[in-house]
């Protein structure tokens, strides 16, 4: 709902601080927030995000067990495969050595006698055979195949369970955000660009989903692989394992340095995304106005600026974080070369078998590759946590005051009396709006509220609807303080028609029945006929089953307004609020609607906000507001005789027009 006074400016967090542009404080030139400060809550936000997995903890434990078994099976594979290498190598060497008829021991002694102790040690450590035992090699390969098949099956089941864990977690988060949006006060939406809010609800949650899905699977697998491979490396050769571990502190240092730099850039990237979405949504929804006032060039300029800012933030984030992979690969290759050289020397000295060296080289690759993957996943994790921070900011936003536990009078006892008792309210404490307002709207009366823009007309009905609560005083409906009853019960007895129509994507029938889902077909048609919707519906191809676009663009503004009036008519409320409800219809239809709304207003209290004074001549009470205060009140004739503020407004609308015609 629009208000006649500016929304109260909130105190934003450092991560939400915006620049002041021509569009006003907190907005860009076309209304988009210019946000992009660095956040330093990575670890708390990550911890909070992971805590959301708690309801799925049993499945998560199962994923952990399956991953451990899968990694263990994968880790033992190279060692088993090394046995096949040993069989082949022993067979090839043994075929040459044993061909002369000498035994292995005799061959070793002959080499020592010749002074070739290294070759003798290598030969002594081997189990030589006369040729390659292909049957034994095949058995080893079958075992390796079985191990890898089991590891793959375990990994597949674990991945399936993990997907279930993540998607249920994100499902709950989306539900929490949806529920939170309905608990937020109207003032929150007044301060937030709509595109920015939509970006948090859609883009950021999708990014969280992708981050959890990828990082949890790969990081868990990578970390466990590092532990399993490290254990196998120490078992095979503690000396070479210590050499391989030199790469760990180097990797950690590189990862930490890059993360520190890229985290702020990822925060900027997602905030710039929300800013750009806000601008696009704003200019697209007001595309016609932008063209009418010739502001395409400015809109394109702002888009180009914000798009360039998003490009720079995204490029910087991806470039800096992308340095992790090549640096880690370089460290891994150095590690590989050192291990290959040292391993070859140890094979030559007989202290290790060729199969163990082969397995160790594979392990060194498996050791550095998970470290690289972890570094890469930390890059993705930063992006996901940046999105999580934005979603948590929404979930942590201050909600409406807690609901009361009382109940309003039953619908049968509703009379529609509205009483303001010494009510004061302002959006900004430094700019008073409504001060010490007292009035009584009698049951069944029509109260018209007129006055210049910014006088507080719409603010009055916002207070009645409890979109805002007064700072002092109280408002009573049928003698009950509205602060003591649940908002849903209060609003359930009120019908409202706004100047800005709102229709959803659905049929005309569905839109009319929105406020009363249990209405019968005949009741819907009766409301449509009473508000003259029936007059234009039959000219449409599908009648009442005509689908309305999301923004109602396939109907005229007047037709959209008639549907919203029919919606209020069908609800049959005890209290009716009309905020410039006929501003979008033609003069002839307006006259017909005045008769329809006269019937609608009968036997119920009505607040009518109007700028065209011709529409409220028959009101029982007219309130003239200026600067949040009621300066005059009375009937139309009484106020004209008083020759005050109302009379001046009336003459400005009618007598000036007559003078122009005469001239």
C-alpha positions as CSV (number, residue, x, y, z in Angstrom):
1,X,0.0,0.0,0.0
2,X,1.2,3.5,-0.7
3,X,1.4,6.0,2.1
4,X,1.1,9.7,2.2
5,X,4.2,10.0,4.2
6,X,7.7,8.8,3.6
7,X,8.7,5.5,5.2
8,X,10.7,5.6,8.3
9,X,14.4,5.3,7.4
10,X,16.0,2.3,9.0
11,X,19.4,2.0,10.4
12,X,21.1,-0.4,8.1
13,X,24.0,-2.8,8.8
14,X,27.4,-2.2,7.3
15,X,26.7,-4.8,4.8
16,X,23.4,-3.1,3.8
17,X,24.6,0.5,3.7
18,X,23.7,2.2,0.5
19,X,24.7,5.4,-1.3
20,X,22.4,8.3,-1.7
21,X,21.5,9.0,-5.3
22,X,18.9,11.2,-7.0
23,X,16.3,8.6,-6.1
24,X,16.5,9.6,-2.5
25,X,18.2,8.2,0.6
26,X,19.0,4.5,0.4
27,X,18.1,4.3,-3.3
28,X,20.0,4.6,-6.6
29,X,18.9,7.0,-9.4
30,X,16.2,4.7,-10.5
31,X,15.4,3.3,-7.0
32,X,17.9,0.4,-6.7
33,X,20.0,0.1,-3.6
34,X,23.7,0.5,-4.1
35,X,25.1,-2.1,-1.8
36,X,28.4,-3.8,-1.6
37,X,30.3,-3.7,1.6
38,X,32.4,-6.6,2.9
39,X,31.0,-8.9,5.5
40,X,33.1,-10.5,8.2
41,X,30.7,-13.1,9.5
42,X,31.8,-16.1,7.4
43,X,32.3,-18.6,10.2
44,X,29.3,-17.7,12.3
45,X,27.1,-17.7,9.1
46,X,28.6,-21.1,8.0
47,X,28.0,-22.6,11.4
48,X,24.4,-21.3,11.4
49,X,23.9,-22.7,7.9
50,X,25.2,-26.1,8.9
51,X,23.0,-26.1,12.0
52,X,20.0,-26.1,9.7
53,X,20.9,-29.7,8.7
54,X,20.0,-30.9,12.3
55,X,16.5,-32.2,11.4
56,X,18.1,-34.4,8.8
57,X,20.9,-35.5,11.1
58,X,20.1,-39.3,10.9
59,X,20.4,-39.2,7.2
60,X,23.5,-37.1,7.4
61,X,25.1,-39.7,9.7
62,X,24.2,-42.4,7.2
63,X,25.9,-40.2,4.5
64,X,29.0,-40.0,6.7
65,X,29.2,-43.7,7.2
66,X,28.7,-44.5,3.5
67,X,31.3,-41.9,2.5
68,X,33.8,-43.3,5.0
69,X,33.3,-46.9,3.6
70,X,33.5,-45.6,0.1
71,X,36.7,-43.6,0.7
72,X,38.3,-46.5,2.6
73,X,37.5,-48.9,-0.3
74,X,38.9,-46.3,-2.8
75,X,42.0,-45.7,-0.7
76,X,42.9,-49.4,-0.5
77,X,42.6,-49.9,-4.3
78,X,46.0,-48.5,-5.3
79,X,47.8,-50.6,-2.7
80,X,46.1,-53.8,-4.1
81,X,46.9,-52.7,-7.6
82,X,50.5,-52.3,-6.5
83,X,50.5,-56.0,-5.8
84,X,49.7,-56.7,-9.5
85,X,52.6,-54.4,-10.5
86,X,54.9,-56.4,-8.1
87,X,53.8,-59.7,-9.7
88,X,54.5,-58.4,-13.2
89,X,57.8,-56.8,-12.3
90,X,58.9,-60.0,-10.3
91,X,57.9,-62.1,-13.3
92,X,59.8,-60.1,-15.8
93,X,63.0,-59.8,-13.6
94,X,62.7,-63.5,-12.5
95,X,62.5,-64.7,-16.1
96,X,65.9,-63.1,-16.8
97,X,67.5,-64.0,-13.5
98,X,66.3,-67.6,-13.2
99,X,66.8,-68.4,-16.9
100,X,70.4,-69.5,-16.2
101,X,69.2,-72.1,-13.7
102,X,70.5,-70.2,-10.7
103,X,68.3,-69.7,-7.7
104,X,67.3,-66.2,-6.4
105,X,69.7,-66.5,-3.5
106,X,72.5,-67.5,-5.8
107,X,71.8,-64.5,-8.0
108,X,71.8,-62.2,-5.0
109,X,75.1,-63.5,-3.8
110,X,76.6,-63.2,-7.3
111,X,75.6,-59.5,-7.4
112,X,77.1,-58.8,-4.0
113,X,80.3,-60.5,-5.1
114,X,80.4,-58.1,-8.1
115,X,80.0,-55.1,-5.7
116,X,76.4,-54.3,-6.9
117,X,74.9,-54.2,-3.5
118,X,71.9,-52.0,-4.5
119,X,70.8,-54.4,-7.2
120,X,71.4,-57.3,-4.8
121,X,69.2,-55.6,-2.2
122,X,66.5,-54.9,-4.7
123,X,66.6,-58.5,-6.0
124,X,66.5,-59.9,-2.4
125,X,63.4,-57.9,-1.6
126,X,61.4,-59.4,-4.5
127,X,59.5,-62.7,-4.8
128,X,60.9,-63.7,-8.2
129,X,58.9,-66.1,-10.4
130,X,59.9,-67.6,-13.7
131,X,57.8,-65.4,-15.9
132,X,54.6,-63.4,-15.2
133,X,51.9,-65.3,-13.3
134,X,49.0,-63.9,-15.3
135,X,46.5,-65.9,-13.3
136,X,47.6,-64.3,-10.1
137,X,47.6,-60.8,-11.8
138,X,44.0,-61.4,-13.0
139,X,42.9,-62.4,-9.5
140,X,44.4,-59.1,-8.1
141,X,42.7,-57.1,-10.9
142,X,39.4,-58.7,-10.2
143,X,39.7,-57.8,-6.5
144,X,40.6,-54.2,-7.4
145,X,37.5,-54.1,-9.7
146,X,35.2,-55.4,-7.0
147,X,36.6,-52.9,-4.5
148,X,36.1,-50.0,-6.9
149,X,32.5,-51.2,-7.8
150,X,31.6,-51.4,-4.1
151,X,33.2,-47.9,-3.5
152,X,31.1,-46.5,-6.4
153,X,27.9,-48.0,-5.1
154,X,28.5,-46.7,-1.6
155,X,29.2,-43.3,-3.1
156,X,26.1,-43.3,-5.2
157,X,23.8,-44.2,-2.2
158,X,25.6,-41.6,-0.1
159,X,25.0,-39.0,-2.8
160,X,21.4,-39.9,-3.1
161,X,20.9,-39.5,0.6
162,X,22.8,-36.3,0.7
163,X,20.6,-34.8,-2.1
164,X,17.6,-35.7,0.1
165,X,19.2,-34.0,3.1
166,X,20.1,-30.8,1.2
167,X,16.8,-30.4,-0.6
168,X,14.8,-30.9,2.5
169,X,16.9,-28.3,4.3
170,X,16.5,-25.8,1.5
171,X,12.7,-26.6,1.4
172,X,12.5,-25.6,5.1
173,X,14.5,-22.5,4.4
174,X,12.2,-21.4,1.6
175,X,9.2,-22.1,3.9
176,X,10.8,-20.0,6.7
177,X,11.5,-17.1,4.3
178,X,7.9,-17.3,3.0
179,X,6.5,-17.3,6.5
180,X,8.9,-14.5,7.5
181,X,7.7,-12.3,4.7
182,X,4.2,-12.6,6.0
183,X,5.3,-11.6,9.5
184,X,7.2,-8.5,8.4
185,X,5.7,-5.1,9.0
186,X,4.7,-3.0,6.0
187,X,7.5,-0.6,6.9
188,X,10.1,-3.2,6.0
189,X,8.8,-3.4,2.4
190,X,8.7,0.4,2.2
191,X,12.4,0.4,2.9
192,X,13.4,-2.5,0.6
193,X,13.6,-2.4,-3.2
194,X,11.3,-5.2,-4.4
195,X,13.9,-6.6,-6.8
196,X,16.5,-6.8,-4.0
197,X,14.0,-8.7,-1.8
198,X,13.1,-11.1,-4.6
199,X,16.8,-11.7,-5.2
200,X,17.2,-12.8,-1.6
201,X,14.2,-15.1,-1.9
202,X,15.1,-16.7,-5.2
203,X,18.7,-16.2,-6.4
204,X,20.3,-16.4,-2.9
205,X,18.4,-19.5,-1.8
206,X,19.1,-21.2,-5.1
207,X,22.8,-20.5,-4.6
208,X,22.7,-21.9,-1.1
209,X,21.1,-25.1,-2.5
210,X,23.8,-25.5,-5.1
211,X,26.6,-24.7,-2.6
212,X,25.4,-27.2,0.0
213,X,24.9,-29.9,-2.7
214,X,28.3,-29.5,-4.2
215,X,30.4,-28.6,-1.2
216,X,29.0,-31.1,1.3
217,X,29.5,-34.0,-1.1
218,X,32.9,-33.1,-2.5
219,X,34.4,-31.6,0.7
220,X,33.4,-34.5,2.9
221,X,34.7,-36.9,0.3
222,X,37.9,-34.9,-0.1
223,X,38.6,-34.5,3.6
224,X,38.1,-38.2,4.3
225,X,40.2,-39.1,1.3
226,X,43.0,-37.0,2.6
227,X,42.9,-38.8,5.9
228,X,42.6,-42.3,4.4
229,X,45.4,-41.6,1.8
230,X,47.6,-40.2,4.5
231,X,47.1,-43.3,6.6
232,X,48.0,-45.5,3.7
233,X,51.1,-43.4,2.8
234,X,52.4,-43.6,6.4
235,X,51.8,-47.4,6.3
236,X,53.7,-47.8,3.1
237,X,56.6,-45.4,3.8
238,X,56.7,-42.9,6.7
239,X,59.7,-41.1,5.1
240,X,57.9,-40.4,1.8
241,X,54.8,-39.5,3.7
242,X,56.6,-36.8,5.7
243,X,57.9,-35.4,2.3
244,X,54.4,-35.3,1.0
245,X,53.1,-33.5,4.0
246,X,55.3,-30.5,3.2
247,X,52.7,-29.5,0.7
248,X,50.0,-29.2,3.4
249,X,51.1,-25.9,5.1
250,X,51.8,-24.4,1.7
251,X,48.3,-25.3,0.6
252,X,46.8,-24.0,3.7
253,X,48.7,-20.7,3.5
254,X,47.7,-20.2,-0.1
255,X,44.0,-21.1,0.5
256,X,43.8,-18.8,3.5
257,X,45.4,-15.8,1.7
258,X,43.1,-16.2,-1.3
259,X,39.9,-16.7,0.8
260,X,40.6,-13.6,2.8
261,X,40.8,-11.6,-0.4
262,X,37.9,-13.2,-2.2
263,X,35.3,-13.3,0.6
264,X,34.6,-9.6,0.4
265,X,34.4,-9.8,-3.4
266,X,31.8,-12.5,-3.2
267,X,29.7,-10.5,-0.8
268,X,29.8,-7.6,-3.3
269,X,28.9,-9.9,-6.2
270,X,25.7,-11.1,-4.6
271,X,24.7,-7.7,-3.3
272,X,25.3,-6.1,-6.7
273,X,23.2,-8.9,-8.2
274,X,20.3,-7.9,-5.9
275,X,20.8,-4.2,-6.8
276,X,20.7,-4.9,-10.5
277,X,17.6,-7.0,-10.1
278,X,15.9,-4.2,-8.2
279,X,16.7,-1.8,-11.0
280,X,15.6,-4.2,-13.8
281,X,12.3,-5.0,-12.0
282,X,11.6,-1.3,-11.3
283,X,12.2,-0.1,-14.9
284,X,10.5,-3.1,-16.5
285,X,7.4,-2.7,-14.4
286,X,7.3,1.0,-15.2
287,X,8.5,0.6,-18.8
288,X,5.7,2.8,-20.2
289,X,6.4,5.6,-17.8
290,X,10.1,5.5,-18.6
291,X,9.3,5.9,-22.3
292,X,6.7,8.6,-21.8
293,X,9.1,10.8,-19.9
294,X,12.0,10.0,-22.2
295,X,14.2,8.5,-19.4
296,X,15.3,5.5,-21.5
297,X,18.8,6.9,-21.7
298,X,19.1,7.4,-18.0
299,X,17.6,3.9,-17.3
300,X,20.2,2.4,-19.7
301,X,23.0,4.5,-18.1
302,X,22.1,3.3,-14.6
303,X,21.7,-0.3,-15.9
304,X,25.1,0.0,-17.6
305,X,26.7,1.4,-14.4
306,X,25.2,-1.3,-12.1
307,X,25.9,-4.1,-14.7
308,X,29.5,-2.9,-14.8
309,X,29.8,-2.9,-11.0
310,X,28.4,-6.4,-11.0
311,X,30.9,-7.4,-13.7
312,X,33.8,-6.0,-11.7
313,X,32.7,-7.6,-8.5
314,X,32.0,-11.0,-10.2
315,X,35.2,-10.9,-12.2
316,X,37.3,-10.0,-9.2
317,X,35.7,-12.7,-7.0
318,X,36.1,-15.4,-9.7
319,X,39.6,-14.3,-10.7
320,X,41.0,-14.2,-7.2
321,X,39.4,-17.4,-6.0
322,X,40.4,-19.0,-9.3
323,X,44.0,-18.6,-8.4
324,X,43.6,-21.4,-5.9
325,X,43.4,-24.2,-8.4
326,X,46.5,-23.5,-10.5
327,X,48.6,-22.7,-7.4
328,X,47.5,-25.9,-5.8
329,X,48.2,-27.9,-9.0
330,X,51.7,-26.4,-9.1
331,X,52.4,-27.4,-5.5
332,X,51.0,-30.9,-6.3
333,X,53.2,-31.3,-9.3
334,X,56.3,-30.4,-7.3
335,X,55.3,-32.9,-4.7
336,X,54.8,-35.5,-7.4
337,X,58.3,-35.0,-8.8
338,X,60.0,-35.2,-5.5
339,X,58.1,-38.4,-4.5
340,X,58.9,-40.0,-7.9
341,X,62.6,-39.3,-7.6
342,X,62.9,-40.5,-4.0
343,X,60.7,-43.5,-4.7
344,X,62.9,-44.5,-7.6
345,X,65.9,-44.3,-5.4
346,X,64.3,-46.5,-2.7
347,X,63.3,-49.1,-5.2
348,X,66.8,-49.2,-6.5
349,X,68.1,-49.6,-2.9
350,X,65.6,-52.4,-2.3
351,X,63.9,-50.6,0.6
352,X,60.6,-50.4,-1.3
353,X,59.0,-52.5,-4.0
354,X,58.0,-51.0,-7.3
355,X,54.3,-51.7,-6.6
356,X,54.6,-49.7,-3.3
357,X,56.2,-46.8,-5.2
358,X,53.5,-46.9,-7.8
359,X,50.8,-47.0,-5.1
360,X,52.5,-44.2,-3.2
361,X,52.6,-42.0,-6.4
362,X,48.9,-42.6,-6.9
363,X,48.3,-41.7,-3.2
364,X,50.4,-38.6,-3.6
365,X,48.1,-37.6,-6.5
366,X,45.1,-38.6,-4.5
367,X,46.5,-36.6,-1.6
368,X,47.0,-33.3,-3.4
369,X,43.9,-33.5,-5.6
370,X,41.5,-33.5,-2.6
371,X,43.4,-30.6,-1.1
372,X,42.9,-28.8,-4.4
373,X,39.2,-29.7,-4.4
374,X,38.8,-28.5,-0.9
375,X,40.4,-25.2,-1.8
376,X,38.1,-25.0,-4.9
377,X,35.0,-25.9,-2.7
378,X,36.0,-23.2,-0.2
379,X,35.8,-20.8,-3.1
380,X,32.2,-22.0,-3.8
381,X,31.4,-22.1,-0.1
382,X,32.3,-18.4,0.2
383,X,29.7,-17.6,-2.4
384,X,27.1,-19.8,-0.7
385,X,27.8,-18.3,2.7
386,X,27.5,-14.8,1.3
387,X,24.0,-15.7,0.0
388,X,23.2,-17.3,3.4
389,X,24.2,-14.0,5.2
390,X,21.7,-12.1,3.0
391,X,18.9,-14.7,3.7
392,X,19.7,-14.6,7.4
393,X,19.5,-10.8,7.4
394,X,15.9,-11.2,6.1
395,X,15.1,-13.9,8.6
396,X,16.5,-11.7,11.4
397,X,14.6,-8.6,10.4
398,X,12.3,-7.2,13.1
399,X,8.8,-8.6,12.8
400,X,5.5,-7.1,13.6
401,X,4.6,-6.8,17.3
402,X,3.5,-10.1,18.7
403,X,-0.1,-11.1,18.1
404,X,-2.6,-10.5,20.8
405,X,-4.5,-13.5,22.2
406,X,-7.9,-11.8,22.4
407,X,-10.8,-12.2,19.9
408,X,-12.8,-9.4,18.3
409,X,-16.6,-9.3,18.6
410,X,-18.3,-12.0,16.5
411,X,-19.4,-11.1,13.0
412,X,-23.0,-11.2,14.2
413,X,-22.3,-8.5,16.8
414,X,-20.2,-6.3,14.5
415,X,-21.5,-2.8,14.2
416,X,-18.6,-1.1,12.5
417,X,-18.0,1.7,15.0
418,X,-14.4,3.1,14.7
419,X,-13.0,5.3,17.4
420,X,-9.6,7.2,17.4
421,X,-8.6,8.2,20.9
422,X,-5.7,10.7,21.1
423,X,-3.7,8.8,18.4
424,X,-0.3,10.0,17.5
425,X,1.9,8.4,14.8
426,X,4.9,9.3,12.6
427,X,7.1,7.4,10.2
428,X,10.1,9.5,11.3
429,X,10.3,10.6,15.0
430,X,11.8,13.9,13.8
431,X,8.9,14.6,11.4
432,X,5.5,14.3,13.2
433,X,2.6,13.4,11.1
434,X,-0.6,12.5,13.0
435,X,-0.7,14.1,16.5
436,X,-3.5,13.7,19.1
437,X,-6.1,12.6,16.6
438,X,-9.6,11.8,18.1
439,X,-12.7,11.0,16.1
440,X,-15.7,8.7,16.0
441,X,-17.0,6.9,12.9
442,X,-20.6,5.9,13.7
443,X,-21.9,2.5,12.7
444,X,-23.2,2.5,9.2
445,X,-21.9,5.9,8.4
446,X,-19.7,6.9,5.5
447,X,-16.6,8.9,6.5
448,X,-14.8,10.7,3.7
449,X,-11.2,11.8,4.2
450,X,-9.9,14.6,2.0
451,X,-6.9,16.8,2.0
452,X,-3.7,17.6,0.2
453,X,-1.1,14.9,-0.6
454,X,0.9,14.0,2.5
455,X,-1.8,15.1,4.9
456,X,-2.0,11.6,6.4
457,X,-5.2,10.2,4.8
458,X,-3.9,6.8,3.8
459,X,-1.9,6.7,7.0
460,X,-5.2,6.8,8.9
461,X,-6.5,3.7,7.2
462,X,-3.1,2.0,7.6
463,X,-3.5,2.4,11.3
464,X,-7.0,1.0,11.2
465,X,-5.7,-2.1,9.3
466,X,-2.8,-2.3,11.8
467,X,-0.2,-2.1,9.0
468,X,1.4,0.3,11.5
469,X,0.7,0.7,15.2
470,X,0.4,4.2,16.7
471,X,3.1,5.5,19.0
472,X,0.4,6.7,21.5
473,X,-3.3,6.6,21.9
474,X,-5.5,3.7,20.7
475,X,-8.0,2.8,18.0
476,X,-11.2,0.9,18.9
477,X,-13.5,-1.1,16.6
478,X,-16.8,-1.8,18.2
479,X,-15.4,-0.8,21.5
480,X,-12.4,-3.2,21.4
481,X,-8.9,-2.0,21.2
482,X,-7.5,-3.3,17.9
483,X,-4.1,-3.9,19.5
484,X,-5.7,-6.6,21.7
485,X,-7.0,-8.8,18.8
486,X,-5.1,-10.8,16.2
487,X,-4.4,-9.0,13.0
488,X,-6.0,-11.7,10.9
489,X,-9.3,-11.5,12.8
490,X,-9.3,-7.7,12.5
491,X,-8.5,-7.7,8.8
492,X,-11.0,-10.5,8.2
493,X,-13.8,-8.0,9.0
494,X,-12.5,-5.3,6.7
495,X,-12.8,-4.9,3.0
496,X,-10.4,-2.7,1.1
497,X,-10.1,-1.3,-2.4
498,X,-6.9,0.5,-3.3
499,X,-6.1,3.0,-6.0
500,X,-3.3,0.6,-7.1
501,X,-5.0,-2.5,-8.2
502,X,-3.6,-5.9,-7.4
503,X,-4.6,-9.0,-9.4
504,X,-2.9,-12.4,-9.5
505,X,-2.3,-14.7,-12.4
506,X,-5.6,-16.6,-12.6
507,X,-9.2,-16.4,-13.9
508,X,-11.4,-13.4,-13.4
509,X,-13.6,-15.6,-11.3
510,X,-10.7,-16.6,-9.0
511,X,-9.7,-13.0,-8.6
512,X,-13.2,-11.9,-7.5
513,X,-13.4,-14.8,-5.1
514,X,-10.0,-14.2,-3.6
515,X,-11.3,-12.6,-0.4
516,X,-14.0,-15.2,0.1
517,X,-12.8,-18.6,-1.2
518,X,-16.0,-20.4,-0.1
519,X,-18.3,-18.2,-2.1
520,X,-20.7,-19.9,-4.4
521,X,-20.8,-19.3,-8.2
522,X,-24.0,-17.4,-7.8
523,X,-22.5,-15.1,-5.1
524,X,-19.5,-14.4,-7.4
525,X,-21.8,-13.5,-10.3
526,X,-24.0,-11.4,-8.1
527,X,-21.0,-9.4,-6.9
528,X,-19.8,-9.0,-10.5
529,X,-23.2,-7.8,-11.7
530,X,-23.5,-5.3,-8.8
531,X,-20.1,-3.8,-9.6
532,X,-20.6,-3.8,-13.4
533,X,-17.9,-6.4,-14.0
534,X,-20.5,-8.4,-15.8
535,X,-20.8,-5.7,-18.5
536,X,-17.3,-6.2,-19.9
537,X,-16.7,-9.9,-19.0
538,X,-19.0,-11.1,-21.7
539,X,-17.0,-9.3,-24.4
540,X,-14.0,-11.4,-23.4
541,X,-13.3,-14.8,-25.2
542,X,-13.6,-17.0,-22.1
543,X,-15.9,-14.8,-20.0
544,X,-15.2,-15.3,-16.3
545,X,-12.7,-18.0,-17.1
546,X,-10.5,-15.5,-18.9
547,X,-7.0,-15.8,-17.6
548,X,-5.5,-12.6,-16.2
549,X,-1.8,-11.9,-16.6
550,X,0.3,-11.6,-13.5
551,X,0.1,-7.8,-13.6
552,X,-3.3,-7.7,-15.3
553,X,-1.9,-6.2,-18.5
554,X,-4.5,-7.8,-20.7
555,X,-7.2,-5.7,-19.0
556,X,-7.6,-2.0,-18.9
557,X,-7.0,-0.1,-15.7
558,X,-10.7,0.5,-15.2
559,X,-11.5,-3.1,-15.7
560,X,-8.9,-4.1,-13.1
561,X,-10.4,-1.6,-10.7
562,X,-13.9,-3.0,-11.2
563,X,-12.6,-6.5,-10.4
564,X,-11.1,-5.3,-7.1
565,X,-14.3,-3.6,-6.2
566,X,-16.2,-6.8,-6.9
567,X,-13.8,-8.6,-4.7
568,X,-14.6,-6.3,-1.8
569,X,-18.3,-6.5,-2.5
570,X,-18.3,-10.3,-2.3
571,X,-16.5,-10.2,1.0
572,X,-19.4,-8.3,2.6
573,X,-17.2,-6.7,5.3
574,X,-18.4,-4.9,8.4
575,X,-15.9,-2.1,7.7
576,X,-15.1,-0.9,4.2
577,X,-12.1,1.2,3.2
578,X,-12.0,2.8,-0.3
579,X,-8.7,4.5,-1.2
580,X,-9.4,6.4,-4.4
581,X,-11.3,3.3,-5.6
582,X,-12.8,4.9,-8.7
583,X,-9.7,6.8,-9.9
584,X,-9.2,4.5,-12.9
585,X,-12.7,4.3,-14.3
586,X,-14.4,6.5,-16.8
587,X,-17.0,9.1,-15.7
588,X,-20.1,7.2,-16.7
589,X,-18.9,4.0,-15.0
590,X,-17.9,6.1,-12.0
591,X,-21.5,7.3,-11.6
592,X,-22.7,3.7,-11.8
593,X,-20.1,2.6,-9.3
594,X,-21.1,5.3,-6.9
595,X,-24.6,3.8,-6.8
596,X,-23.1,0.3,-6.5
597,X,-20.8,1.4,-3.6
598,X,-23.7,3.2,-2.0
599,X,-25.4,-0.2,-1.8
600,X,-22.1,-1.8,-0.7
601,X,-21.7,0.8,2.0
602,X,-25.2,0.5,3.4
603,X,-25.4,-0.8,7.0
604,X,-21.6,-0.8,7.3
605,X,-19.0,1.8,8.3
606,X,-17.0,3.1,5.3
607,X,-13.8,5.2,5.1
608,X,-13.5,6.8,1.7
609,X,-10.2,8.5,0.7
610,X,-10.9,10.8,-2.2
611,X,-9.3,13.6,-4.1
612,X,-12.3,14.1,-6.4
613,X,-14.7,15.8,-4.1
614,X,-17.7,15.0,-6.4
615,X,-17.5,11.4,-5.3
616,X,-18.1,12.1,-1.6
617,X,-20.9,14.7,-1.5
618,X,-23.3,12.2,0.1
619,X,-20.9,11.2,2.8
620,X,-22.3,11.3,6.4
621,X,-19.1,12.9,7.7
622,X,-16.2,14.6,5.8
623,X,-12.9,15.0,7.5
624,X,-10.5,17.6,6.1
625,X,-6.9,16.8,7.0
626,X,-3.8,19.0,6.9
627,X,-0.4,18.0,8.3
628,X,-1.9,15.0,10.1
629,X,-4.6,16.9,11.9
630,X,-8.3,17.2,11.2
631,X,-8.9,20.9,10.5
632,X,-12.6,20.6,9.6
633,X,-15.3,18.1,9.8
634,X,-19.0,18.0,8.8
635,X,-21.3,17.3,5.9
636,X,-20.7,18.6,2.4
637,X,-23.2,21.4,2.7
638,X,-22.0,22.3,6.2
639,X,-18.4,22.6,5.1
640,X,-19.3,24.7,2.1
641,X,-21.2,27.2,4.3
642,X,-18.2,27.3,6.7
643,X,-16.1,28.5,3.8
644,X,-12.9,27.0,5.1
645,X,-10.3,24.5,3.9
646,X,-12.9,22.2,2.3
647,X,-14.6,25.0,0.5
648,X,-11.2,26.1,-0.9
649,X,-10.5,22.6,-2.1
650,X,-14.0,22.4,-3.7
651,X,-13.6,25.7,-5.5
652,X,-10.2,24.7,-6.8
653,X,-11.7,21.7,-8.5
654,X,-14.9,23.1,-9.8
655,X,-15.0,26.8,-10.0
656,X,-11.6,27.1,-11.6
657,X,-12.7,24.7,-14.3
658,X,-15.8,26.8,-15.0
659,X,-13.7,29.9,-15.2
660,X,-11.4,28.3,-17.7
661,X,-14.4,27.3,-19.9
662,X,-15.9,30.8,-19.8
663,X,-12.5,32.4,-20.6
